[in-house]
Amino acid sequence: MTSSLPPKTYSDPEYEAAHRQTFATPKTKISNVLPLGVTRATFDVAIKELISAVGVASVFVGEALAHYVDPYDVYEDDESRRRVPSAAVTPGSLDELRQVLKIANQHGIPLWTFSRGKNLGYGGPAPVVRGSIALDLHLMNRILEVNDDLHYAVVEPGVTWTDLYNYCVENKKKVWPSAPSLGWGSVIGNVSHGEEGRRRRRRRRRRKTMDKGFGSNSNHHQCVAGCEVMLADGDLLRTGQFGISNSPSAFLSKFTYGPSVEGLFWQSNLGIVTKMSIWLTPQPSAFMSCVFNMPEFDDLEVMVDTLGLMRRNGVIPNVIWVGNVVEALCIRGRRRDYWKGEGPIPDWRVKELQKELNLGCWTARFGLYGPERIVQAHFDEISGILKDKAPTGEFIGKLFAGPDGGLLDAASVPFEDGNVLVGIPSLMSIPLMSWPLQEDGAGKAAHGDYAPIIPSSGKKLLDWMRRVKPIFEASGLELMTDFFMQERHVVVTGMYSFDQHSPREREAMHRLFHAMHEEAKDKGYGMYRGHIQHMGEFRKSNILERERTDRTVDLIADLNDFNNHAYSRFVETLKVRIILGTVRRRDLTLDVGCN
């Protein structure tokens, strides 16, 4: 007998309550599905073996699977498109994980692997392949080390950003984690698969492991030096200097003798990352909270060009987060608080709200860190450049310094000025999803986004915003967007929130996503990450005989079209060879899929 009660995933009552609310029982009952090509008898045997391996309290079926579907599913009423698992399993150790892989291998059952299932807006914990078993790693949640001499942490998949922050505070570690906007996601998930998606080897599945996330002052996947990966047959691999027993440089250097293979496990399904290091920010003696507003829509061009050059030349050394006025309104309330008419808020009303609430059309936020004199010098240089290049803008800096020249306590910075910029995670972004709800207690707030990678060019960013604004409005929405400026590119998130209980709004979100995708495809903009609904798989493949037929369309991956999709073919070939190696070592006969 399995557990039909959903697992408890957070010890913090606030986080657990938010999780339960997000994954409230879907309106449409979850279908009882089997893995493709697996009989009921075989599946039942596999479930019994899983219970023997990890215990009855760690295997879930029935109503508990409401916590393993997409809580914001646009296709909840469409059985042909809805992605649901057949069961879920939560191993708590390497040995239990190895047993789960062995059982899945023996019975030909696909696994869908994730850390916390909080890649919300991209499918959450839902599998790409219907009938997969959800492999939930949230019980593997040890913080193995936080080193504040060399400033790094080593964690397991179930460790959240809030866990890491609290550990650093409780143990007086002199580091600031680079937290993302929501603290309930996995550190490894955001670092490497964005929050989840580390899909396991078996049949018919597609790309997404470690989604190359970023936070307030770093690209997280670029801060990894050494990780441990479990391969399909249960073998363990350690990368870089971590592969040398007792190496003092295990988590300090990305350099290695021979090929560097960490990247094979970012947004892939070539292995399960079970331990990972991440570099942290040394606790500074001073911090400057910086905000730059510009009033007009077309100001975006000069704003991006001016800030972008400073990102590249090091005057602004950290990620710049730019949001539009609608996103600012969403944090403050709902559409009904600002507009009583039909459809999206008209431009004239948005301009009124800007004046009433003293909001810019575009607002950039970033932090400066280090000794007070250096922070102040950076601010003065930035201020002078902005006054010269973007004189209609308003630049505000608030300086916070540790007492007597000592280190600054992040908690001493007011939340409105610090929060994620000083490494303090929270759930502050959740309310923005309620933007479209017309009545209290009615409907269910949901969201998604389209996230292309665009050159850090003001002209190209403004062109993109002009293209997608009417698409949002045609779908009944205001353009709600932000973007994150790296040195040479930006990651744009075109956010859309909707009432998931409304078939009309779900259909509108479907049209919105595909319309934005056509615009991105026309401009040659690839995606930062993709929703499970837009990943394809091989419906009919016998990889052991090297046949690949009936390939479905993968909207995102198929943008890599050079030389007849040479990149995808290479990754698929690599996956085939990994699986063939597993089969030969274990003397198995498997009908398995490829990446």
C-alpha positions in Angstrom: 0.0 0.0 0.0 1.3 3.4 -0.9 0.8 6.8 0.7 -2.2 8.7 -0.8 -1.5 11.7 1.4 0.7 14.4 -0.1 4.3 14.7 1.2 5.2 17.4 3.7 7.9 19.4 1.9 8.7 22.3 4.2 9.4 22.5 7.9 8.6 26.3 7.8 4.8 26.7 8.3 4.6 29.8 6.0 6.4 27.9 3.2 4.4 24.7 3.7 1.1 26.7 3.7 2.1 28.5 0.5 3.0 25.2 -1.1 -0.4 23.6 -0.1 -2.2 26.6 -1.5 -0.3 26.5 -4.8 -0.9 22.8 -5.2 -4.5 22.8 -4.1 -6.5 19.9 -5.6 -7.0 20.6 -9.3 -10.5 21.1 -10.6 -10.0 18.3 -13.1 -9.3 14.9 -11.6 -5.8 13.5 -12.2 -6.0 10.6 -14.6 -4.7 7.2 -13.5 -2.0 6.7 -16.1 0.7 4.1 -16.7 4.2 4.6 -18.1 4.1 4.2 -21.8 4.6 0.5 -22.8 4.4 -0.7 -19.2 1.6 -3.1 -18.1 -0.3 -2.7 -14.9 1.2 -5.9 -13.5 4.7 -4.7 -14.2 3.9 -1.3 -12.7 2.5 -2.8 -9.6 5.6 -4.9 -9.1 7.8 -1.8 -9.5 5.7 0.1 -6.9 6.1 -2.7 -4.4 9.9 -2.7 -5.0 10.0 1.0 -4.5 8.2 0.7 -1.2 10.7 -1.9 -0.1 13.6 0.4 -1.1 12.5 3.7 0.4 9.5 2.9 2.6 5.7 3.3 2.2 5.8 6.9 3.4 8.0 7.8 0.5 5.9 6.4 -2.4 2.8 8.3 -3.5 -0.1 7.6 -5.8 -3.7 8.8 -6.1 -4.7 12.1 -4.6 -1.1 12.8 -3.5 -0.2 13.3 -7.1 -2.0 16.6 -7.0 1.4 17.9 -5.7 3.2 16.5 -8.8 1.3 18.2 -11.6 1.6 21.7 -13.1 -0.3 23.8 -10.6 -0.8 26.4 -13.4 -1.6 24.1 -16.2 -3.1 25.8 -19.2 -4.2 22.4 -20.6 -5.8 21.0 -17.4 -9.0 20.0 -19.3 -7.1 18.4 -22.3 -6.1 14.8 -21.5 -4.0 14.6 -24.6 -1.8 17.5 -23.5 -1.9 17.3 -19.7 1.3 15.9 -18.2 0.7 13.7 -15.2 2.9 11.2 -13.4 1.9 7.6 -12.6 3.5 7.8 -9.1 6.0 9.7 -7.1 9.0 8.6 -4.9 11.1 10.6 -2.5 14.5 8.9 -1.8 16.4 10.4 1.2 19.9 9.2 0.5 22.3 8.2 -2.3 21.7 4.5 -1.5 17.9 4.9 -1.8 18.3 6.9 -5.0 20.5 4.2 -6.5 17.8 1.6 -5.7 15.2 3.8 -7.4 17.3 4.0 -10.5 17.8 0.2 -10.5 14.1 -0.5 -10.2 13.2 1.9 -13.0 15.9 0.4 -15.2 14.7 -3.2 -14.6 11.1 -2.3 -15.4 11.6 0.2 -18.2 9.9 3.1 -16.3 10.8 6.7 -17.1 11.7 9.0 -14.2 11.2 12.8 -14.0 13.7 14.2 -11.5 13.4 17.5 -9.6 14.6 19.0 -6.3 11.7 21.0 -5.0 9.3 21.3 -7.9 9.1 25.1 -7.8 10.0 25.9 -11.4 6.5 27.3 -11.4 5.4 28.9 -14.7 7.5 26.3 -16.5 5.5 23.2 -15.4 6.7 22.8 -11.8 7.2 19.1 -10.9 5.0 17.8 -13.8 6.8 15.4 -16.2 7.4 15.9 -19.9 6.3 12.3 -20.5 2.9 11.2 -19.2 3.1 8.3 -16.8 6.7 9.0 -15.7 7.4 8.4 -12.0 8.1 11.7 -10.3 11.5 11.5 -8.6 11.4 14.1 -5.9 14.7 14.8 -4.2 13.5 17.3 -1.5 14.5 14.8 1.3 18.1 14.9 0.2 18.5 18.3 1.9 21.9 18.5 3.8 24.0 21.6 3.8 27.4 19.9 3.8 29.6 22.9 4.2 29.6 26.7 4.2 33.1 28.0 4.1 33.4 31.7 4.9 37.2 31.9 4.4 37.0 31.0 0.7 33.3 31.8 0.4 31.4 28.8 -1.0 28.8 26.3 0.1 28.2 22.6 -0.7 24.6 21.4 -0.7 22.3 18.6 -1.7 19.4 19.0 -4.1 16.7 19.6 -1.4 18.4 22.6 0.2 16.4 25.8 -0.4 17.7 29.3 -0.6 15.9 30.0 2.7 17.6 27.0 4.2 21.0 28.2 3.1 20.4 31.8 4.3 19.1 30.6 7.7 22.1 28.3 8.1 24.5 31.2 7.4 22.8 33.4 9.9 22.5 30.8 12.6 26.2 29.8 12.2 27.4 33.4 11.8 28.9 32.7 8.4 30.4 35.8 6.8 28.8 35.3 3.4 25.7 36.5 1.5 24.0 34.0 -0.8 22.9 35.4 -4.2 19.2 34.7 -3.6 16.5 34.6 -6.4 13.2 36.3 -6.0 11.5 33.3 -4.2 13.2 31.5 -1.4 11.4 28.2 -1.5 13.2 26.8 -4.5 16.3 24.6 -4.5 19.8 26.1 -4.6 20.9 23.3 -7.0 17.6 23.7 -8.9 18.2 27.4 -9.6 21.9 27.0 -10.1 21.7 24.3 -12.5 18.2 23.5 -13.6 16.5 26.6 -12.7 14.6 25.0 -10.2 14.1 21.6 -11.3 14.1 19.5 -14.4 17.0 17.2 -14.0 15.4 14.5 -15.9 16.6 11.0 -15.6 17.9 8.9 -18.4 15.2 6.6 -19.4 12.8 6.6 -22.2 11.4 9.3 -24.4 12.2 12.5 -22.7 13.6 15.8 -23.5 16.0 18.5 -22.3 15.9 20.6 -19.2 18.2 19.8 -16.2 19.7 22.6 -14.3 18.2 25.7 -15.7 21.1 28.2 -15.5 19.4 30.5 -12.9 20.7 33.7 -11.6 20.3 35.9 -8.5 21.0 39.4 -7.3 24.7 39.4 -8.0 25.7 36.4 -10.0 24.9 33.9 -12.7 24.6 30.9 -10.5 25.7 28.2 -12.9 28.9 30.2 -13.5 29.6 29.9 -9.7 29.8 26.1 -9.7 33.2 24.4 -9.1 32.8 20.7 -8.4 29.6 18.7 -8.4 28.7 15.0 -7.8 26.4 13.3 -10.3 24.7 9.9 -10.2 24.5 8.3 -13.6 21.8 6.0 -15.0 23.3 2.8 -13.6 23.9 4.3 -10.1 27.6 5.1 -10.7 28.8 8.3 -9.1 30.9 10.9 -11.0 32.6 13.9 -9.5 33.7 16.8 -11.7 36.7 19.0 -11.8 39.1 19.0 -8.8 36.3 17.4 -6.8 37.1 14.2 -8.7 40.5 14.1 -6.8 40.2 12.4 -3.4 40.7 14.9 -0.6 41.6 17.8 -3.0 41.7 21.1 -1.2 40.7 22.8 -4.4 37.5 20.6 -4.9 35.2 23.6 -4.7 37.6 26.4 -5.6 38.6 25.9 -9.2 36.7 25.2 -12.4 39.8 24.1 -14.1 40.5 20.4 -14.6 42.8 18.2 -16.6 40.9 17.1 -19.6 37.4 18.2 -20.7 35.2 20.1 -18.3 31.9 18.2 -18.1 29.8 20.1 -15.6 27.9 21.8 -18.5 26.7 18.4 -19.7 24.4 18.3 -16.7 22.9 21.9 -17.0 19.5 21.7 -18.7 20.0 18.1 -19.7 18.9 14.6 -18.6 22.3 13.0 -18.6 22.6 12.5 -14.9 21.3 13.5 -11.4 23.3 16.1 -9.6 23.5 15.0 -5.9 26.0 17.5 -4.5 27.1 20.8 -5.8 29.3 23.7 -4.7 28.3 27.3 -5.3 30.5 30.4 -4.7 29.0 33.0 -2.3 29.5 36.7 -1.9 31.8 37.7 1.0 29.9 39.6 3.5 30.7 43.3 2.7 31.3 46.2 5.0 29.0 48.4 2.9 26.1 48.0 0.5 24.4 50.5 -1.8 20.8 49.9 -2.9 20.5 51.6 -6.4 17.3 52.5 -8.3 17.1 54.2 -11.6 13.7 55.3 -13.1 12.9 56.5 -16.6 9.4 57.9 -17.4 8.6 57.0 -21.0 8.2 53.7 -22.8 10.7 54.7 -25.5 13.3 55.6 -22.8 14.1 51.9 -22.8 16.6 52.4 -25.6 18.9 54.9 -23.9 18.5 53.2 -20.5 19.7 49.8 -21.8 22.6 51.2 -23.8 23.8 53.3 -20.9 23.5 50.7 -18.2 24.7 48.0 -20.6 28.0 49.7 -21.3 28.6 50.1 -17.5 27.9 46.4 -17.1 30.5 45.6 -19.7 33.2 47.9 -18.4 32.8 46.9 -14.7 31.4 50.2 -13.4 28.3 48.2 -12.5 29.7 44.8 -11.5 26.4 43.0 -10.8 23.2 41.9 -12.5 20.7 44.7 -13.2 17.0 43.9 -12.9 14.8 46.2 -15.0 11.0 46.0 -14.6 8.1 47.9 -16.2 5.4 49.9 -14.5 2.8 47.2 -14.8 5.0 44.8 -12.8 5.3 47.5 -10.1 1.5 47.8 -10.0 1.1 44.0 -9.7 3.3 44.0 -6.6 1.0 46.7 -5.0 -2.4 45.3 -5.9 -4.7 43.9 -8.5 -5.9 45.3 -11.9 -9.3 46.0 -10.3 -7.7 48.4 -7.9 -6.6 50.6 -10.8 -9.0 50.0 -13.6 -12.8 49.2 -13.6 -13.2 48.9 -17.3 -13.0 45.9 -19.6 -9.7 44.5 -20.9 -6.2 45.7 -20.1 -5.5 49.1 -18.5 -5.2 51.7 -21.3 -2.0 53.6 -21.8 -3.6 56.9 -20.7 -4.6 55.3 -17.4 -1.1 53.8 -16.9 0.4 57.3 -17.3 -2.0 58.7 -14.7 -1.0 55.9 -12.3 2.7 56.7 -12.9 2.0 60.3 -11.7 -0.2 59.3 -8.8 2.2 56.7 -7.4 5.5 58.3 -8.6 6.5 55.4 -10.7 8.8 55.2 -13.7 7.7 53.4 -16.9 11.0 51.5 -16.5 12.8 50.9 -13.2 16.3 49.4 -12.9 17.6 47.9 -9.6 21.0 46.7 -8.6 23.3 46.5 -5.7 26.9 47.7 -5.1 29.0 45.9 -2.5 32.4 46.3 -0.8 34.3 48.9 1.2 32.3 52.1 1.7 34.8 54.3 -0.3 34.7 52.0 -3.3 31.0 51.7 -3.2 30.6 55.4 -3.1 33.1 55.9 -5.9 31.1 53.5 -8.1 27.9 55.3 -7.3 29.3 58.7 -8.1 30.7 57.4 -11.4 27.3 55.8 -12.3 25.4 59.0 -11.3 27.6 61.2 -13.5 27.2 59.0 -16.5 23.4 58.7 -16.1 23.0 62.5 -15.8 25.0 62.9 -19.0 23.5 60.1 -21.1 19.9 59.8 -19.6 19.1 63.1 -18.1 15.4 62.6 -17.8 15.9 59.6 -15.5 16.1 59.6 -11.7 18.9 57.8 -9.9 18.7 57.1 -6.2 21.2 55.3 -4.0 20.9 54.4 -0.3 24.1 53.5 1.4 24.3 51.1 4.4 27.5 50.4 6.2 28.6 48.2 9.1 29.3 49.8 12.4 32.8 51.2 12.9 33.9 49.9 9.5 32.9 46.3 10.3 30.9 43.9 8.3 27.3 44.8 7.4 24.5 42.7 8.8 22.1 42.0 5.9 19.1 41.9 8.3 19.9 45.6 9.3 19.0 46.8 5.8 15.3 47.7 5.4 13.5 45.1 3.4 12.3 47.6 0.7 16.0 48.4 0.1 17.7 45.1 0.6 15.7 41.8 0.4 17.2 39.7 -2.4 19.9 42.3 -3.1 21.4 41.4 0.3 20.7 37.7 0.0 17.5 37.5 2.1 15.0 35.2 0.4 11.3 35.5 0.8 8.0 34.7 -0.9 7.3 38.4 -1.8 6.6 37.8 -5.5 3.7 35.4 -5.1 1.0 38.1 -4.8 1.7 39.4 -8.3 -0.1 36.3 -9.7 -3.4 37.5 -8.3 -3.3 40.6 -10.6 -6.1 39.4 -12.9 -8.5 38.0 -10.3 -11.8 39.9 -10.2 -13.2 38.6 -6.9 -11.8 37.5 -3.6 -12.2 33.8 -3.1 -13.0 33.1 -6.7 -10.6 31.6 -9.3 -7.1 30.5 -8.9 -4.1 32.7 -9.6 -1.6 31.3 -12.0 1.3 32.5 -14.2 3.7 31.7 -16.9 6.3 33.6 -19.0 8.2 33.6 -22.3 11.9 34.2 -21.7 14.1 35.0 -24.8 17.8 35.8 -24.7 18.3 39.2 -26.5 21.5 41.2 -27.1 22.1 44.0 -24.7 21.1 46.6 -27.3 18.6 49.3 -26.5 17.3 49.3 -30.1 16.7 45.5 -30.0 15.1 45.6 -26.6 12.7 48.4 -27.5 11.9 46.6 -30.8 11.0 43.5 -28.8 8.8 45.4 -26.4 7.0 47.1 -29.2 6.4 43.8 -30.9 5.0 42.0 -27.9 3.0 44.8 -26.2 0.1 44.5 -28.7 0.2 40.7 -28.4 -0.4 40.9 -24.7 -3.2 43.4 -25.2 -4.8 41.1 -27.8 -4.9 38.4 -25.1 -6.6 40.8 -22.6 -3.4 41.6 -20.7 -1.1 44.6 -20.1 2.5 44.1 -21.0 4.0 42.8 -17.7 7.7 42.3 -18.2 11.1 42.6 -16.7 14.6 41.6 -17.8 18.0 40.9 -16.3 21.0 42.6 -17.8 24.2 40.6 -18.0 27.4 42.0 -19.6 26.4 41.4 -23.2 22.9 39.9 -23.2 19.6 40.3 -21.3 17.2 37.6 -20.3 13.6 38.9 -20.8 10.7 37.5 -18.9 7.4 38.3 -20.5 5.1 37.5 -17.6 1.5 36.6 -17.9 -0.8 36.0 -14.9 -4.3 34.5 -15.3 -7.2 32.7 -13.7 -6.5 29.1 -14.2 -10.1 28.2 -13.5 -11.2 30.2 -16.6 -11.1 28.3 -19.9 -11.2 31.5 -21.8 -8.1 32.9 -20.1 -6.3 29.6 -20.4 -6.9 29.6 -24.2 -5.7 33.2 -24.3 -2.5 32.3 -22.6 -1.9 29.5 -25.1 -2.3 32.0 -27.9 0.0 34.5 -26.2 2.8 32.1 -25.7 2.8 30.9 -29.3 2.5 34.4 -30.7 5.6 35.5 -28.7 7.4 32.4 -29.8 6.8 33.3 -33.5 8.2 36.8 -32.8 11.3 35.3 -31.1 11.8 32.7 -33.9 11.6 35.5 -36.5 14.3 37.5 -34.7 16.5 34.4 -34.0 16.2 34.7 -30.2 16.6 31.5 -28.3 15.0 30.8 -24.9 16.6 31.0 -21.5 14.5 28.0 -20.4 11.3 26.3 -21.6 8.0 25.0 -20.3 7.5 21.2 -20.3 4.5 21.6 -22.6 6.9 22.9 -25.3 9.4 20.1 -25.0 9.1 17.2 -27.5 10.0 13.6 -27.2 10.5 10.6 -29.4 7.2 8.8 -29.6 8.7 5.8 -31.4 12.4 5.1 -30.9 14.4 2.0 -30.5 17.7 3.5 -29.5 19.4 0.2 -29.0 18.9 -0.4 -32.7 19.6 3.3 -33.4 16.3 4.0 -35.0 14.8 7.5 -34.5 11.3 8.1 -36.0 8.2 10.0 -35.4 9.9 12.9 -33.7 7.5 15.5 -32.2 8.3 19.2 -32.4 10.2 20.7 -29.5 9.5 24.4 -29.9 12.5 25.6 -27.9 15.2 23.1 -28.8 14.3 23.2 -32.5 15.4 26.8 -32.7 18.9 25.3 -32.7 18.5 24.6 -36.4 22.1 24.9 -37.7 23.2 22.1 -40.0 20.0 20.1 -39.6 19.9 20.5 -35.8 23.5 19.3 -35.4 23.5 20.4 -31.7 20.4 18.3 -30.9 21.8 15.4 -32.8 25.1 15.5 -30.9 23.4 15.5 -27.5 21.0 12.7 -28.6 24.0 10.7 -29.8 25.8 11.3 -26.5 22.7 10.2 -24.6 22.4 7.0 -26.7 26.0 6.1 -25.9 25.5 6.6 -22.2 22.4 4.4 -22.3 24.2 1.8 -24.4 27.0 1.7 -21.9 24.5 1.2 -19.1 22.8 -1.6 -20.9 26.1 -3.4 -21.6 27.3 -3.1 -18.1 24.1 -4.4 -16.7 23.2 -6.8 -19.5 19.8 -5.2 -19.8 17.5 -5.0 -22.8 15.7 -1.6 -22.7 13.6 0.4 -25.1 14.9 3.7 -24.0 14.6 7.2 -25.3 17.1 9.9 -25.9 17.6 13.5 -24.9 
